């Protein structure tokens, strides 16, 4: 193995991507994901107990995060369930803010567009089924593009959270896969936070000139 004598951009020296966590909040089953994994958080309790439990779980799993990407609140739901769903979203984002964890809010349509290339996938289906159809398409897209199969309870939340994490990593300069322009445009619809030192993208132009990936360059 030979030494690298040419200067390497400071942000590329560690060759370690930032820790980006995606969250798809839900009272019944909150999806949470990162690079290569996805999980579902389920609590059998109700009311304040469930809100407190979910806040604690999210706090524990994001304690070292460089960026959290969270799905926007689903205000379309009515009644007490919709009221508590919105409350959960505000509890989680307030906690991130207080802990100074950078976060970005992604509209569900932007998430769907990044995953599939279109935000209007289920127009030909009855309105009552459109939401579930779109969630299934997002889940299929995650399996096809990233090789991550989301199964079991919370499978749609897992897939949605993974897409959010993938969007955050892409914005930070560490895309998990090649994404077509129609998908990539969804990143422009997001109000991203200010870049911290951990969120400074690698100078990929430096590596492209050598026809090497960052890891290959380090092992040259």
VMD Tcl script that draws the C-alpha trace (Angstrom):
set ca {
  {0.00 0.00 0.00}
  {1.45 3.36 -1.01}
  {1.12 6.64 0.81}
  {-1.11 9.36 -0.61}
  {1.13 12.35 -1.24}
  {-1.44 14.64 -2.86}
  {-3.50 16.82 -0.52}
  {-6.95 15.44 0.29}
  {-9.83 17.84 0.97}
  {-10.25 18.24 4.79}
  {-13.88 17.15 4.68}
  {-12.87 13.94 2.89}
  {-10.05 12.85 5.17}
  {-12.16 10.81 7.56}
  {-14.11 9.20 4.70}
  {-16.94 8.60 7.13}
  {-20.44 9.76 6.17}
  {-22.46 11.73 8.72}
  {-24.95 9.90 10.90}
  {-28.31 10.72 9.33}
  {-31.52 9.35 10.85}
  {-34.91 9.37 9.12}
  {-38.11 9.45 11.17}
  {-41.67 8.81 10.00}
  {-43.73 9.70 13.10}
  {-46.86 7.73 13.90}
  {-48.67 6.98 17.13}
  {-49.31 3.40 16.10}
  {-45.88 2.63 14.65}
  {-43.11 5.19 14.16}
  {-40.59 4.35 11.45}
  {-36.92 5.12 12.09}
  {-34.03 4.33 9.76}
  {-30.46 5.02 8.74}
  {-27.89 3.80 6.26}
  {-28.61 0.09 5.73}
  {-31.28 -0.41 8.40}
  {-34.86 0.41 9.31}
  {-36.92 -0.24 12.44}
  {-40.42 0.34 13.79}
  {-41.21 1.74 17.24}
  {-44.45 0.43 18.69}
  {-45.96 1.16 22.09}
  {-49.04 -0.56 23.51}
  {-49.78 2.37 25.83}
  {-51.98 5.34 25.07}
  {-52.07 9.08 25.66}
  {-49.19 10.73 27.51}
  {-47.54 7.39 28.25}
  {-47.15 6.62 24.56}
  {-45.94 10.14 23.72}
  {-43.37 10.00 26.51}
  {-42.17 6.55 25.44}
  {-41.77 7.55 21.79}
  {-39.92 10.73 22.75}
  {-37.52 8.68 24.90}
  {-36.89 6.11 22.17}
  {-36.26 8.77 19.53}
  {-33.99 10.71 21.89}
  {-31.93 7.60 22.58}
  {-31.60 6.66 18.92}
  {-30.69 10.16 17.75}
  {-28.30 11.09 20.54}
  {-25.27 10.97 18.19}
  {-27.05 12.04 14.99}
  {-25.50 14.69 12.77}
  {-28.83 15.23 11.02}
  {-32.41 14.06 11.51}
  {-34.83 14.11 8.59}
  {-38.43 13.94 9.76}
  {-41.64 13.62 7.77}
  {-43.96 16.62 7.97}
  {-47.03 16.35 10.17}
  {-50.05 14.62 8.64}
  {-52.71 17.26 9.25}
  {-55.16 15.45 6.99}
  {-56.19 13.13 9.80}
  {-59.12 14.29 11.87}
  {-60.40 13.69 15.36}
  {-58.40 12.82 18.46}
  {-55.92 10.64 16.56}
  {-54.95 13.49 14.25}
  {-54.67 15.84 17.22}
  {-52.24 13.50 18.98}
  {-50.26 12.77 15.80}
  {-49.59 16.49 15.41}
  {-48.69 16.66 19.10}
  {-46.15 13.86 18.66}
  {-44.52 15.70 15.76}
  {-44.13 18.88 17.78}
  {-42.80 17.00 20.79}
  {-40.14 15.28 18.69}
  {-39.02 18.38 16.80}
  {-38.96 20.51 19.97}
  {-36.77 17.88 21.63}
  {-34.38 17.89 18.66}
  {-34.24 21.67 18.79}
  {-33.50 21.74 22.50}
  {-30.69 19.20 22.02}
  {-29.35 21.23 19.07}
  {-29.64 18.31 16.67}
  {-29.97 19.71 13.12}
  {-33.16 18.53 11.48}
  {-35.04 18.95 8.21}
  {-38.77 18.53 7.59}
  {-39.78 16.71 4.40}
  {-43.27 16.90 2.97}
  {-44.74 13.42 2.28}
  {-45.06 14.31 -1.42}
  {-41.36 15.20 -1.65}
  {-40.46 11.92 0.03}
  {-42.61 10.01 -2.46}
  {-41.05 11.87 -5.37}
  {-37.52 11.10 -4.21}
  {-38.39 7.42 -3.86}
  {-40.40 6.93 -7.05}
  {-39.94 9.95 -9.32}
  {-43.57 11.07 -9.00}
  {-45.73 12.51 -6.24}
  {-49.00 11.46 -7.90}
  {-48.74 7.70 -8.21}
  {-52.20 6.54 -7.25}
  {-54.54 8.94 -9.00}
  {-56.36 6.10 -10.77}
  {-57.19 4.40 -7.45}
  {-60.14 5.29 -5.19}
  {-59.26 8.11 -2.81}
  {-59.71 5.87 0.22}
  {-56.95 3.53 -1.04}
  {-54.50 6.05 -2.46}
  {-52.47 6.47 0.73}
  {-51.83 2.76 1.16}
  {-51.08 2.27 -2.53}
  {-48.44 5.03 -2.46}
  {-46.88 3.60 0.70}
  {-46.61 0.22 -1.01}
  {-44.92 1.78 -4.03}
  {-42.41 3.58 -1.81}
  {-41.68 0.32 -0.01}
  {-41.13 -1.47 -3.34}
  {-38.83 1.33 -4.52}
  {-36.70 1.01 -1.37}
  {-36.29 -2.72 -1.96}
  {-35.44 -2.28 -5.63}
  {-33.00 0.64 -5.41}
  {-31.36 0.06 -2.04}
  {-31.82 -3.66 -1.49}
  {-33.58 -3.12 1.83}
  {-36.75 -5.17 2.23}
  {-39.12 -3.78 4.86}
  {-41.36 -6.49 6.24}
  {-43.78 -7.05 9.09}
  {-45.57 -4.50 11.28}
  {-44.59 -0.96 10.44}
  {-43.16 -1.92 7.05}
  {-44.46 1.23 5.39}
  {-43.12 3.45 8.17}
  {-39.75 1.72 7.94}
  {-39.55 2.30 4.19}
  {-40.68 5.91 4.50}
  {-38.10 6.61 7.20}
  {-35.36 5.02 5.11}
  {-36.19 7.29 2.16}
  {-35.94 10.29 4.48}
  {-32.51 9.16 5.68}
  {-31.42 8.61 2.08}
  {-32.53 12.14 1.20}
  {-30.51 13.57 4.07}
  {-27.39 11.63 3.10}
  {-27.80 12.70 -0.52}
  {-28.06 16.36 0.49}
  {-24.98 15.95 2.69}
  {-22.99 14.63 -0.26}
  {-23.16 10.90 0.49}
  {-25.93 9.48 -1.79}
  {-26.72 5.83 -1.12}
  {-27.52 5.11 -4.77}
  {-27.63 6.71 -8.20}
  {-30.90 8.65 -8.33}
  {-32.50 9.97 -11.56}
  {-33.01 13.71 -12.00}
  {-36.79 13.38 -11.55}
  {-36.16 11.94 -8.09}
  {-33.28 14.21 -7.13}
  {-35.39 17.32 -7.70}
  {-37.30 16.50 -4.51}
  {-34.27 17.66 -2.51}
  {-34.91 21.21 -3.70}
  {-38.32 21.21 -2.01}
  {-36.75 20.77 1.44}
  {-35.60 23.58 3.73}
  {-32.31 22.11 4.91}
  {-30.50 23.32 8.05}
  {-27.19 25.14 8.03}
  {-24.28 22.83 7.36}
  {-22.26 21.88 10.40}
  {-18.71 20.54 10.12}
  {-20.09 16.99 10.00}
  {-22.42 17.90 7.13}
  {-19.77 19.33 4.83}
  {-19.85 17.27 1.64}
  {-16.75 15.54 0.32}
  {-15.12 17.13 -2.72}
  {-16.36 14.39 -5.06}
  {-14.82 16.22 -8.05}
  {-11.41 15.38 -6.60}
  {-12.20 11.68 -6.67}
  {-13.94 11.71 -10.05}
  {-10.78 13.08 -11.67}
  {-8.97 9.98 -10.46}
  {-11.86 7.66 -11.41}
  {-11.83 6.39 -7.83}
  {-14.33 6.27 -5.02}
  {-13.26 7.92 -1.73}
  {-12.66 4.52 -0.13}
  {-10.66 3.23 -3.11}
  {-8.54 6.36 -3.03}
  {-7.72 5.80 0.63}
  {-6.65 2.21 -0.08}
  {-4.61 3.01 -3.19}
}
mol new
graphics top color blue
foreach p $ca { graphics top sphere $p radius 0.5 }
foreach p [lrange $ca 0 end-1] q [lrange $ca 1 end] { graphics top cylinder $p $q radius 0.2 }
display resetview
